[in-house]
Amino acid sequence: MITETYLNHPTFGLLYSLCVIDAKSALYTTLYAQRLFFLVSTSAEQLEFSPITRQEAKVAVESRLRLLRRSGTRQDYDQLQLVHQQTFQ
């Protein structure tokens, strides 16, 4: 099941989740332009927005794709592959 996740950034407005990076962080992009990327880390107290370049975001998604391919989660891999193609190509 695909769920869409959004966050409200204090300066850039609504952000859209591209993928989970690890247990405590996820990659987000601006909703409409998809030109600004943020690594959002969670802790018990707060969310931390770290801006990253388009290239860094692409590398993060590709790393996650490699992890999913090795772990054998085909459905998650296919969904993220589609996100990669739509966002970076």
VEXKOL-486114 format. One record per atom (N, C-alpha, C): atom name; x, z, y; residue in three letters; residue number from 1. Coordinates in Angstrom, 2 decimals. Example, Ala and Ser with C-alpha at 12.3 -4.5 7.8 and 13.67 -1.06 7.14 Angstrom:
BEGIN
N,13.19,7.80,-5.69,ALA,1
CA,12.30,7.80,-4.50,ALA,1
C,13.20,7.80,-3.30,ALA,1
N,12.85,7.08,-2.25,SER,2
CA,13.67,7.14,-1.06,SER,2
C,12.90,7.87,0.03,SER,2
END
This chain:
BEGIN
N,0.84,0.00,-1.18,MET,1
CA,0.00,0.00,0.00,MET,1
C,0.89,0.00,1.25,MET,1
N,0.61,-0.88,2.16,ILE,2
CA,1.39,-0.99,3.39,ILE,2
C,0.70,-0.18,4.47,ILE,2
N,1.46,0.68,5.11,THR,3
CA,0.94,1.43,6.25,THR,3
C,1.79,1.12,7.47,THR,3
N,1.15,1.05,8.60,GLU,4
CA,1.87,0.81,9.84,GLU,4
C,2.04,2.13,10.56,GLU,4
N,3.24,2.34,11.09,THR,5
CA,3.55,3.58,11.77,THR,5
C,4.01,3.27,13.19,THR,5
N,3.46,4.01,14.13,TYR,6
CA,3.79,3.83,15.54,TYR,6
C,4.24,5.15,16.14,TYR,6
N,5.12,5.08,17.12,LEU,7
CA,5.54,6.23,17.91,LEU,7
C,5.46,5.86,19.38,LEU,7
N,5.24,6.84,20.21,ASN,8
CA,5.22,6.59,21.64,ASN,8
C,6.55,7.05,22.24,ASN,8
N,7.34,6.11,22.73,HIS,9
CA,8.62,6.41,23.38,HIS,9
C,8.33,6.76,24.83,HIS,9
N,9.01,7.78,25.37,PRO,10
CA,8.72,8.20,26.75,PRO,10
C,8.96,7.12,27.81,PRO,10
N,9.87,6.20,27.57,THR,11
CA,10.18,5.16,28.55,THR,11
C,9.65,3.79,28.15,THR,11
N,9.80,3.43,26.88,PHE,12
CA,9.51,2.07,26.44,PHE,12
C,8.14,1.89,25.81,PHE,12
N,7.35,2.94,25.75,GLY,13
CA,5.99,2.81,25.25,GLY,13
C,5.91,2.81,23.74,GLY,13
N,4.97,2.05,23.22,LEU,14
CA,4.68,2.04,21.80,LEU,14
C,5.79,1.36,21.00,LEU,14
N,6.27,2.06,19.96,LEU,15
CA,7.28,1.52,19.05,LEU,15
C,6.66,1.35,17.67,LEU,15
N,7.10,0.32,16.97,TYR,16
CA,6.58,-0.04,15.66,TYR,16
C,7.67,0.21,14.61,TYR,16
N,7.30,0.82,13.51,SER,17
CA,8.27,1.12,12.45,SER,17
C,8.59,-0.13,11.64,SER,17
N,9.89,-0.43,11.52,LEU,18
CA,10.33,-1.54,10.67,LEU,18
C,10.58,-1.07,9.25,LEU,18
N,11.33,0.04,9.12,CYS,19
CA,11.61,0.55,7.78,CYS,19
C,12.19,1.96,7.85,CYS,19
N,12.13,2.63,6.72,VAL,20
CA,12.78,3.92,6.55,VAL,20
C,14.24,3.65,6.24,VAL,20
N,15.14,4.38,6.90,ILE,21
CA,16.57,4.23,6.63,ILE,21
C,17.02,5.25,5.59,ILE,21
N,16.64,6.50,5.78,ASP,22
CA,16.91,7.56,4.81,ASP,22
C,15.84,8.63,4.96,ASP,22
N,16.05,9.78,4.35,ALA,23
CA,15.03,10.83,4.34,ALA,23
C,14.69,11.36,5.73,ALA,23
N,15.61,11.25,6.68,LYS,24
CA,15.37,11.82,8.01,LYS,24
C,15.40,10.81,9.14,LYS,24
N,15.49,9.52,8.84,SER,25
CA,15.53,8.54,9.93,SER,25
C,14.83,7.23,9.53,SER,25
N,14.38,6.55,10.58,ALA,26
CA,13.70,5.27,10.39,ALA,26
C,14.06,4.36,11.55,ALA,26
N,13.90,3.07,11.33,LEU,27
CA,14.20,2.06,12.34,LEU,27
C,12.90,1.62,12.99,LEU,27
N,12.88,1.67,14.33,TYR,28
CA,11.70,1.26,15.10,TYR,28
C,12.12,0.19,16.11,TYR,28
N,11.13,-0.61,16.52,THR,29
CA,11.34,-1.62,17.55,THR,29
C,10.17,-1.59,18.53,THR,29
N,10.38,-2.15,19.71,THR,30
CA,9.28,-2.22,20.66,THR,30
C,8.18,-3.09,20.05,THR,30
N,6.96,-2.74,20.30,LEU,31
CA,5.83,-3.34,19.61,LEU,31
C,5.70,-4.84,19.86,LEU,31
N,5.77,-5.27,21.09,TYR,32
CA,5.46,-6.67,21.38,TYR,32
C,6.68,-7.58,21.38,TYR,32
N,7.73,-7.21,22.04,ALA,33
CA,8.88,-8.10,22.16,ALA,33
C,9.82,-8.03,20.96,ALA,33
N,9.88,-6.90,20.30,GLN,34
CA,10.80,-6.65,19.18,GLN,34
C,12.23,-7.03,19.55,GLN,34
N,12.64,-6.61,20.75,ARG,35
CA,14.00,-6.87,21.21,ARG,35
C,14.81,-5.60,21.37,ARG,35
N,14.14,-4.48,21.52,LEU,36
CA,14.82,-3.20,21.62,LEU,36
C,14.61,-2.45,20.32,LEU,36
N,15.70,-1.89,19.79,PHE,37
CA,15.63,-1.19,18.51,PHE,37
C,16.09,0.24,18.68,PHE,37
N,15.46,1.13,17.91,PHE,38
CA,15.78,2.54,17.98,PHE,38
C,15.88,3.11,16.57,PHE,38
N,16.91,3.92,16.36,LEU,39
CA,17.01,4.71,15.16,LEU,39
C,16.39,6.06,15.51,LEU,39
N,15.30,6.39,14.85,VAL,40
CA,14.57,7.62,15.15,VAL,40
C,14.85,8.63,14.05,VAL,40
N,15.47,9.73,14.44,SER,41
CA,15.80,10.80,13.50,SER,41
C,14.86,11.97,13.72,SER,41
N,14.47,12.59,12.64,THR,42
CA,13.57,13.73,12.74,THR,42
C,14.28,15.01,12.35,THR,42
N,13.89,16.07,13.01,SER,43
CA,14.34,17.41,12.64,SER,43
C,13.12,18.31,12.76,SER,43
N,13.29,19.56,12.42,ALA,44
CA,12.17,20.50,12.48,ALA,44
C,11.63,20.64,13.90,ALA,44
N,12.51,20.49,14.89,GLU,45
CA,12.12,20.72,16.27,GLU,45
C,11.70,19.48,17.03,GLU,45
N,12.27,18.31,16.71,GLN,46
CA,12.05,17.17,17.60,GLN,46
C,12.34,15.83,16.93,GLN,46
N,12.00,14.77,17.66,LEU,47
CA,12.39,13.40,17.31,LEU,47
C,13.53,13.01,18.23,LEU,47
N,14.52,12.34,17.70,GLU,48
CA,15.63,11.86,18.52,GLU,48
C,15.65,10.34,18.47,GLU,48
N,15.54,9.70,19.64,PHE,49
CA,15.55,8.25,19.76,PHE,49
C,16.96,7.80,20.11,PHE,49
N,17.60,7.03,19.23,SER,50
CA,18.93,6.50,19.51,SER,50
C,18.84,4.98,19.62,SER,50
N,19.05,4.42,20.81,PRO,51
CA,18.99,2.96,20.93,PRO,51
C,20.16,2.32,20.19,PRO,51
N,19.88,1.23,19.49,ILE,52
CA,20.92,0.49,18.80,ILE,52
C,20.75,-0.99,19.10,ILE,52
N,21.81,-1.75,18.88,THR,53
CA,21.76,-3.19,19.16,THR,53
C,20.97,-3.91,18.06,THR,53
N,20.61,-5.14,18.36,ARG,54
CA,19.92,-5.98,17.38,ARG,54
C,20.77,-6.16,16.12,ARG,54
N,22.07,-6.34,16.31,GLN,55
CA,22.97,-6.52,15.17,GLN,55
C,23.05,-5.25,14.32,GLN,55
N,23.11,-4.09,14.97,GLU,56
CA,23.13,-2.82,14.23,GLU,56
C,21.83,-2.63,13.45,GLU,56
N,20.72,-3.01,14.05,ALA,57
CA,19.43,-2.92,13.38,ALA,57
C,19.38,-3.84,12.16,ALA,57
N,19.90,-5.04,12.33,LYS,58
CA,19.93,-6.01,11.22,LYS,58
C,20.78,-5.47,10.08,LYS,58
N,21.93,-4.91,10.39,VAL,59
CA,22.81,-4.35,9.37,VAL,59
C,22.12,-3.18,8.65,VAL,59
N,21.41,-2.35,9.40,ALA,60
CA,20.69,-1.22,8.79,ALA,60
C,19.62,-1.70,7.82,ALA,60
N,18.88,-2.72,8.20,VAL,61
CA,17.84,-3.28,7.32,VAL,61
C,18.49,-3.91,6.08,VAL,61
N,19.58,-4.64,6.27,GLU,62
CA,20.26,-5.25,5.13,GLU,62
C,20.83,-4.20,4.18,GLU,62
N,21.32,-3.09,4.71,SER,63
CA,21.81,-2.00,3.86,SER,63
C,20.67,-1.41,3.04,SER,63
N,19.53,-1.24,3.70,ARG,64
CA,18.35,-0.71,2.99,ARG,64
C,17.89,-1.69,1.92,ARG,64
N,17.96,-2.99,2.20,LEU,65
CA,17.60,-4.00,1.20,LEU,65
C,18.51,-3.91,-0.02,LEU,65
N,19.82,-3.74,0.20,ARG,66
CA,20.75,-3.61,-0.92,ARG,66
C,20.42,-2.38,-1.76,ARG,66
N,20.10,-1.27,-1.11,LEU,67
CA,19.74,-0.05,-1.81,LEU,67
C,18.48,-0.25,-2.65,LEU,67
N,17.48,-0.88,-2.08,LEU,68
CA,16.23,-1.13,-2.81,LEU,68
C,16.45,-2.09,-3.98,LEU,68
N,17.29,-3.09,-3.79,ARG,69
CA,17.57,-4.04,-4.87,ARG,69
C,18.26,-3.34,-6.03,ARG,69
N,19.20,-2.44,-5.72,ARG,70
CA,19.91,-1.70,-6.79,ARG,70
C,18.99,-0.71,-7.49,ARG,70
N,18.07,-0.11,-6.75,SER,71
CA,17.20,0.92,-7.35,SER,71
C,16.06,0.32,-8.15,SER,71
N,15.83,-0.97,-7.98,GLY,72
CA,14.80,-1.65,-8.77,GLY,72
C,13.38,-1.51,-8.25,GLY,72
N,13.21,-1.11,-7.00,THR,73
CA,11.88,-1.02,-6.41,THR,73
C,11.52,-2.39,-5.83,THR,73
N,11.00,-3.24,-6.68,ARG,74
CA,10.76,-4.64,-6.33,ARG,74
C,9.73,-4.81,-5.21,ARG,74
N,8.63,-4.05,-5.28,GLN,75
CA,7.58,-4.21,-4.27,GLN,75
C,8.11,-3.80,-2.88,GLN,75
N,8.81,-2.68,-2.79,ASP,76
CA,9.39,-2.25,-1.52,ASP,76
C,10.43,-3.25,-1.03,ASP,76
N,11.22,-3.77,-1.96,TYR,77
CA,12.23,-4.77,-1.60,TYR,77
C,11.57,-6.02,-1.01,TYR,77
N,10.54,-6.51,-1.67,ASP,78
CA,9.85,-7.72,-1.20,ASP,78
C,9.23,-7.51,0.18,ASP,78
N,8.64,-6.33,0.41,GLN,79
CA,8.04,-6.04,1.72,GLN,79
C,9.11,-5.99,2.81,GLN,79
N,10.23,-5.35,2.52,LEU,80
CA,11.29,-5.25,3.52,LEU,80
C,11.97,-6.60,3.73,LEU,80
N,12.07,-7.41,2.71,GLN,81
CA,12.63,-8.76,2.85,GLN,81
C,11.78,-9.58,3.82,GLN,81
N,10.47,-9.43,3.72,LEU,82
CA,9.57,-10.13,4.64,LEU,82
C,9.77,-9.63,6.08,LEU,82
N,9.90,-8.33,6.25,VAL,83
CA,10.16,-7.75,7.58,VAL,83
C,11.47,-8.30,8.14,VAL,83
N,12.49,-8.36,7.29,HIS,84
CA,13.81,-8.88,7.71,HIS,84
C,13.68,-10.32,8.20,HIS,84
N,12.99,-11.14,7.43,GLN,85
CA,12.84,-12.55,7.81,GLN,85
C,12.06,-12.70,9.11,GLN,85
N,10.99,-11.94,9.28,GLN,86
CA,10.17,-12.06,10.48,GLN,86
C,10.87,-11.53,11.72,GLN,86
N,11.73,-10.54,11.55,THR,87
CA,12.36,-9.89,12.69,THR,87
C,13.69,-10.52,13.09,THR,87
N,14.49,-10.93,12.13,PHE,88
CA,15.86,-11.34,12.43,PHE,88
C,16.16,-12.83,12.22,PHE,88
N,15.17,-13.61,11.83,GLN,89
CA,15.46,-15.04,11.64,GLN,89
C,14.59,-15.91,12.50,GLN,89
END
